[in-house]
């Protein structure tokens, strides 16, 4: 058998390839797509956010304006010493065919989503949970303390736990700057697209620019991450309100919070086991009135139903998949059809009736 001499190419003759990467995580939000990429040659990890991709994109002019607003919002939060992942690139991707654009933002990866950590937490992890909640509250603190007037903040923020990350050094970061939420001369930026209805604008403003709404949203999203720990999360947050509120404000908030429909539902669910027929009827009455409830003077609309769903999940009457499906169906930025609202009420009532 003849041997064959194979010539090895010189190093300079080898083809040059772009850095290899692996997509570790890809998820879709209501406004954007998020991709985590790990580049093998350098070990770098980058977060690629594609804004507008889930809602038909922007016009070219709107995309340019939004890019500027993203930078302004990032700067506004940095001025409050909020730890943010730096923006390394903002790219406008324009499709001449559809005449629509999306915005791609590239930032360094700054840790694991805290929501994912809370999902896996149990009663034995309370010291870790306590530290995570304290860290998130420390990020919310400068926003809640920088007031425009009364309870209203100068800069808005979305306190969903998915918007916070924990890195290997134990530092907590805030990672959501879209949509940008700060005040223009014409008024505050609330959502994207801007809500058409007065209810959408009012609730969007309350959730992101009112300290009471920010706290309520934070509590809700903590419970959503792990319903079994909802009461523990609530105790920790309420015990730390002095970092966000004055003493007078704290007393006012707690008093109002205890009067909400979902707190009444919790009391009825815990009164006796199994839940009596009379208590079930009372809970169903609270469900039917929740979307009309005023919370701190604001119409709380479908968020009241979400809170009751969280109470049912916390009591073990809804599993996590059913809870997530309820949140998906109750997603709100403008106004839900009345039939959809009735269906959501009916679903919760059925859960209560069949317990």
C-alpha positions in Angstrom: 0.0 0.0 0.0 1.5 3.2 -1.1 1.8 6.0 1.4 0.6 9.4 0.4 2.3 12.6 1.4 -0.3 15.2 2.3 0.9 18.8 2.4 -0.3 20.7 5.5 -1.3 24.3 4.7 0.6 27.1 6.3 -1.3 29.0 9.0 -1.7 32.0 6.6 -3.4 29.7 4.1 -6.1 28.6 6.6 -9.6 30.1 5.9 -10.7 32.8 8.4 -14.0 32.3 10.0 -16.3 34.5 12.0 -16.3 33.8 15.8 -18.4 30.8 16.6 -21.3 31.3 18.9 -24.1 29.3 20.5 -27.6 30.7 21.2 -28.2 29.7 24.8 -31.5 31.3 25.4 -34.1 32.8 23.1 -37.3 34.2 24.3 -40.1 36.3 23.0 -41.6 39.2 24.9 -44.6 41.4 24.0 -42.4 44.0 22.3 -39.2 42.3 21.5 -37.1 39.1 21.0 -34.2 38.5 23.3 -31.2 36.2 22.4 -28.2 35.3 24.5 -25.1 34.5 22.5 -21.9 32.9 23.7 -18.8 33.5 21.5 -16.5 30.5 22.0 -13.3 32.2 20.8 -13.4 35.0 23.4 -15.8 33.6 26.0 -17.9 36.7 25.7 -21.6 36.6 26.2 -23.9 39.2 24.6 -27.5 40.0 24.9 -29.2 40.8 21.5 -32.5 42.5 21.9 -34.7 43.1 18.8 -37.2 45.8 19.7 -40.5 46.2 17.9 -40.3 42.8 16.2 -43.4 41.5 17.9 -45.7 44.4 16.9 -44.9 45.1 13.3 -41.9 47.2 13.8 -41.5 51.0 13.5 -41.6 53.5 10.6 -38.1 54.6 9.7 -38.6 58.0 11.4 -40.1 56.4 14.5 -37.2 54.0 14.8 -34.7 56.9 14.7 -36.7 58.7 17.3 -36.9 55.6 19.5 -33.2 55.0 19.3 -32.6 58.5 20.7 -35.1 57.9 23.4 -33.5 54.7 24.4 -30.2 56.5 24.9 -31.9 59.2 26.9 -33.7 56.8 29.1 -30.5 54.8 29.7 -28.7 58.0 30.7 -31.6 59.1 33.0 -31.4 55.8 34.9 -27.6 55.9 35.1 -27.9 59.4 36.6 -29.9 57.8 39.4 -27.0 55.2 39.8 -29.1 52.3 38.5 -26.7 49.5 37.5 -27.4 49.0 33.8 -25.7 46.9 31.2 -24.0 49.3 28.8 -25.4 49.7 25.3 -22.6 48.6 22.9 -24.5 48.9 19.7 -27.9 50.2 18.5 -28.7 49.2 15.0 -31.6 50.2 12.9 -32.7 47.3 10.6 -34.9 48.6 7.8 -36.9 46.5 5.3 -37.6 48.6 2.1 -40.3 46.1 1.0 -42.5 46.6 4.1 -41.1 50.1 4.9 -40.8 48.9 8.5 -37.9 48.9 10.9 -36.7 47.2 14.0 -34.0 48.2 16.5 -31.3 45.8 17.6 -29.5 46.5 20.8 -26.3 44.7 21.8 -25.2 44.6 25.4 -22.9 42.5 27.6 -24.5 39.7 29.5 -24.8 40.6 33.1 -26.1 37.5 34.8 -29.0 35.2 35.3 -32.6 36.5 35.4 -33.7 36.7 39.0 -37.2 35.5 38.0 -35.6 32.2 37.0 -33.9 31.9 40.4 -37.1 32.6 42.3 -38.9 30.0 40.3 -36.6 27.4 41.7 -36.6 28.7 45.2 -38.2 26.9 48.1 -38.8 27.6 51.9 -35.3 26.6 52.6 -33.9 29.3 50.3 -35.2 32.2 52.3 -31.8 33.8 53.1 -31.0 33.9 49.3 -34.5 35.1 48.5 -34.2 37.9 51.1 -30.9 39.0 49.6 -32.4 39.1 46.0 -35.4 41.1 47.1 -33.3 43.5 49.1 -31.1 44.0 46.0 -34.0 44.7 43.7 -35.5 47.1 46.2 -32.2 48.9 46.3 -32.4 49.4 42.5 -36.0 50.7 42.8 -35.2 53.0 45.7 -33.6 55.9 43.8 -36.4 55.9 41.2 -39.1 55.9 43.9 -37.3 58.6 45.9 -36.9 60.9 42.9 -40.4 62.4 42.8 -42.0 64.6 40.3 -44.9 65.4 42.6 -46.7 63.5 45.3 -46.5 59.8 44.7 -45.4 60.3 41.1 -41.8 59.6 40.0 -39.7 61.7 37.6 -38.6 58.6 35.7 -40.7 55.5 35.0 -39.6 51.9 35.6 -41.0 48.4 35.0 -40.3 46.4 38.1 -40.9 42.9 36.7 -38.5 40.4 38.3 -37.5 39.3 34.8 -35.9 42.7 34.3 -33.3 42.1 37.1 -30.3 39.9 36.8 -27.7 38.5 39.3 -24.1 38.1 38.1 -21.4 35.7 39.4 -20.0 38.4 41.8 -23.4 38.8 43.5 -24.3 42.2 41.8 -27.9 42.8 40.8 -28.5 44.7 37.5 -31.5 46.2 35.8 -31.7 45.3 32.1 -34.9 46.7 30.6 -34.9 50.1 28.8 -37.6 49.4 26.3 -40.0 51.0 26.0 -38.2 54.1 27.4 -40.1 55.7 30.2 -39.2 59.3 31.0 -41.0 62.7 30.8 -41.1 64.7 27.6 -42.3 68.3 27.5 -45.5 66.8 25.9 -45.9 64.3 28.8 -44.5 61.0 30.0 -43.7 58.1 27.8 -45.8 55.2 29.0 -45.9 52.3 26.6 -45.1 51.4 23.0 -47.2 51.7 21.1 -48.8 54.5 23.0 -52.2 53.4 24.4 -55.2 54.8 22.5 -57.6 54.6 25.5 -57.7 56.8 28.6 -57.7 53.6 30.7 -54.6 52.3 29.0 -52.7 55.5 29.6 -53.9 55.9 33.2 -53.0 52.3 34.2 -49.7 52.4 32.3 -48.8 55.6 34.1 -49.9 54.2 37.5 -47.9 51.0 37.1 -44.6 52.7 36.0 -44.7 56.3 37.4 -46.5 56.0 40.7 -44.7 54.6 43.7 -47.8 52.7 44.8 -48.3 51.2 41.4 -44.6 50.2 41.1 -44.8 48.4 44.5 -48.0 46.6 43.5 -46.5 45.6 40.2 -43.3 44.3 41.9 -45.4 42.3 44.4 -47.5 40.8 41.6 -44.5 39.8 39.5 -42.8 38.2 42.5 -45.9 36.1 43.2 -46.1 35.2 39.5 -42.5 33.9 39.6 -43.3 31.6 42.5 -46.9 31.5 43.8 -46.0 29.2 46.7 -43.8 32.0 48.2 -46.2 34.8 47.5 -47.0 35.6 51.2 -43.3 35.4 52.1 -42.4 37.8 49.2 -45.1 40.2 50.4 -43.9 40.1 54.0 -40.3 40.9 52.9 -41.3 43.8 50.6 -43.7 45.3 53.1 -41.0 45.1 55.8 -38.7 47.1 53.5 -41.1 49.9 52.5 -39.1 52.4 54.6 -36.5 52.3 51.7 -39.2 53.5 49.3 -41.7 55.5 51.3 -41.8 58.0 54.1 -43.4 56.7 57.3 -46.7 58.5 56.6 -46.7 57.1 53.1 -45.9 53.6 54.4 -48.9 53.6 56.8 -51.2 54.9 54.0 -50.0 52.2 51.5 -50.4 49.3 53.9 -53.9 50.4 55.0 -55.0 50.7 51.4 -53.3 47.4 50.4 -55.1 45.5 53.1 -58.5 46.7 51.8 -58.0 45.2 48.3 -60.2 42.5 46.9 -57.4 40.0 46.6 -56.4 40.4 50.3 -60.1 39.7 51.2 -59.9 36.6 49.0 -56.8 35.4 50.8 -58.5 35.8 54.1 -61.5 33.7 52.9 -59.4 31.0 51.5 -57.4 30.7 54.7 -60.4 30.9 57.0 -61.3 27.2 56.9 -60.4 24.1 55.0 -62.2 23.1 52.9 -63.6 26.5 51.8 -67.3 26.7 52.8 -70.0 27.3 50.2 -70.7 30.7 51.7 -67.1 31.7 51.4 -67.0 30.5 47.8 -70.0 32.7 47.0 -68.3 35.6 48.7 -65.1 35.0 46.7 -67.0 34.8 43.4 -68.7 38.1 44.3 -65.2 39.7 44.8 -64.1 38.2 41.4 -67.0 39.8 39.6 -66.3 43.2 41.1 -62.5 43.1 40.8 -62.3 44.7 37.4 -64.3 47.7 38.7 -62.2 48.1 41.8 -60.5 51.4 42.6 -57.0 50.8 44.1 -55.5 54.0 45.6 -58.0 55.9 43.4 -57.0 54.2 40.2 -59.3 51.8 38.3 -57.3 48.5 38.6 -59.3 46.8 35.9 -57.9 43.4 34.8 -55.0 43.6 37.3 -57.4 43.0 40.1 -58.3 39.7 38.4 -54.7 38.8 38.0 -54.1 39.4 41.7 -57.0 37.1 42.6 -55.6 34.4 40.2 -52.3 34.7 42.1 -54.1 34.2 45.4 -55.8 31.0 44.0 -52.4 29.8 42.7 -50.8 30.5 46.1 -53.5 28.4 47.8 -52.8 25.6 45.4 -56.0 25.9 43.4 -54.3 26.8 40.1 -51.1 25.2 38.9 -48.3 27.3 37.4 -49.2 26.5 33.8 -52.8 27.6 34.3 -51.6 30.8 36.0 -49.3 31.6 33.1 -52.1 31.0 30.6 -54.4 33.3 32.6 -51.7 36.0 32.6 -51.3 35.5 28.8 -55.0 35.9 28.2 -55.3 38.9 30.4 -52.3 40.8 28.9 -53.4 44.5 28.8 -51.9 47.6 27.3 -55.1 49.4 26.1 -58.5 47.8 26.7 -59.9 44.3 26.6 -63.2 43.4 24.9 -65.9 43.1 27.5 -66.5 39.5 26.5 -62.8 38.7 27.2 -63.2 40.2 30.7 -66.3 38.1 31.4 -64.4 35.0 30.3 -61.6 35.7 32.7 -64.0 36.3 35.5 -65.8 33.1 34.6 -62.6 31.1 34.6 -61.6 32.2 38.1 -65.2 31.6 39.4 -65.1 28.0 38.0 -61.8 27.4 39.8 -63.4 28.5 43.1 -66.6 26.5 42.5 -64.7 23.3 41.8 -62.5 23.4 44.9 
